[in-house]
């Protein structure tokens, strides 16, 4: 299992509205289902994404991230053409990413962390420059 995190390019808060959050969640889930990636937990925050996924042993974390970021971006722009106004070149996601393997001992902690992101960020707001 893997804990993955990534954010939109330029740290724009693209997913403030519930409609945008739900659309992105659906896009990520669709991208995962097309590539045999099982999503255990998913949290779409206004300025970043957290998810816990299960992948086959022959898929690297970087490949899972590439597939999720690439296809979810493509689907998002197809379903939401107005987003192209902010991202005219179609590059929704930043180059940065986080990936960590999750053992069975840590699994519950990671899942709770992902599912309680809104509470976590109310307590410790992200600082932006």
C-alpha positions in Angstrom: 0.0 0.0 0.0 1.1 3.6 -0.7 0.3 7.0 0.8 0.3 9.5 -2.1 0.1 13.3 -2.0 0.2 15.9 -4.7 -1.0 19.5 -5.4 -2.2 21.7 -8.3 0.3 23.7 -10.1 1.1 27.1 -8.6 -0.7 25.9 -5.4 -4.0 27.3 -6.6 -6.9 26.4 -4.4 -8.8 24.7 -7.2 -11.1 22.5 -5.2 -12.7 25.0 -2.7 -16.2 24.3 -4.0 -17.9 21.0 -3.1 -18.8 20.5 -6.8 -15.1 20.8 -7.8 -14.0 18.4 -5.0 -16.6 15.8 -6.0 -15.6 16.1 -9.7 -11.9 15.7 -8.9 -12.6 12.8 -6.6 -14.6 11.1 -9.4 -11.7 11.8 -11.9 -9.1 10.2 -9.6 -11.3 7.2 -8.9 -11.9 6.7 -12.6 -8.2 7.0 -13.4 -7.5 4.4 -10.7 -10.1 2.0 -11.9 -8.8 2.1 -15.5 -5.3 1.1 -14.3 -6.1 -1.5 -11.6 -5.2 0.9 -8.7 -7.4 0.3 -5.7 -8.2 3.5 -3.7 -8.5 2.8 0.0 -8.9 6.4 1.2 -9.1 9.6 -0.7 -9.2 13.2 0.5 -9.5 16.2 -1.9 -8.5 19.4 -0.1 -8.7 22.9 -1.7 -4.9 22.9 -2.5 -3.8 19.3 -2.4 -4.8 15.6 -2.7 -4.1 12.8 -0.2 -4.8 9.1 -1.0 -4.0 5.7 0.1 -3.8 3.2 -2.7 -3.1 -0.5 -3.2 -1.2 -1.3 -6.4 0.2 -4.5 -7.8 3.8 -5.5 -6.8 5.1 -4.7 -10.3 3.9 -1.1 -10.3 6.2 1.5 -8.8 4.9 4.4 -6.7 6.1 6.9 -9.4 4.1 5.0 -12.1 1.0 5.0 -9.9 1.3 8.8 -9.4 2.0 9.4 -13.0 -1.1 7.5 -14.0 -3.4 9.1 -11.4 -2.1 12.6 -12.0 -2.1 12.4 -15.8 -5.5 10.7 -16.4 -7.3 12.6 -13.7 -6.1 15.9 -15.2 -7.3 14.9 -18.6 -10.7 13.8 -17.4 -11.0 16.9 -15.2 -10.4 19.3 -18.2 -12.9 17.3 -20.3 -15.6 17.6 -17.7 -14.7 21.2 -16.6 -13.6 23.2 -19.7 -13.6 26.5 -17.7 -10.6 25.2 -15.8 -8.6 25.8 -18.9 -8.8 29.5 -18.3 -6.5 29.1 -15.3 -4.4 26.3 -16.9 -4.3 27.1 -20.6 -1.6 24.6 -21.4 -3.5 21.8 -19.6 -1.0 21.2 -16.8 -3.2 20.9 -13.7 -0.7 19.2 -11.3 2.6 20.5 -10.1 5.8 18.4 -10.6 6.1 17.7 -6.9 4.7 14.7 -5.2 4.9 12.6 -2.1 4.9 8.8 -1.9 5.5 6.5 1.0 4.9 2.8 1.5 2.4 1.9 4.3 2.9 -1.2 6.4 0.1 -3.0 8.1 1.1 -1.4 11.5 0.7 2.1 10.1 -2.3 1.5 7.9 -5.0 2.7 10.3 -3.0 5.8 11.3 -2.5 6.8 7.6 -6.1 6.2 6.8 -7.3 8.3 9.7 -4.8 11.1 8.7 -6.2 11.1 5.1 -9.8 11.0 6.1 -9.5 13.7 8.7 -7.6 16.3 6.6 -10.2 19.0 7.0 -9.8 18.9 10.8 -6.1 18.7 10.5 -5.9 21.8 8.4 -8.3 23.7 10.7 -5.8 23.2 13.5 -2.6 23.9 11.5 -3.2 26.1 8.5 -0.9 25.8 5.6 1.4 28.8 5.1 1.8 30.1 1.6 4.4 32.7 0.5 
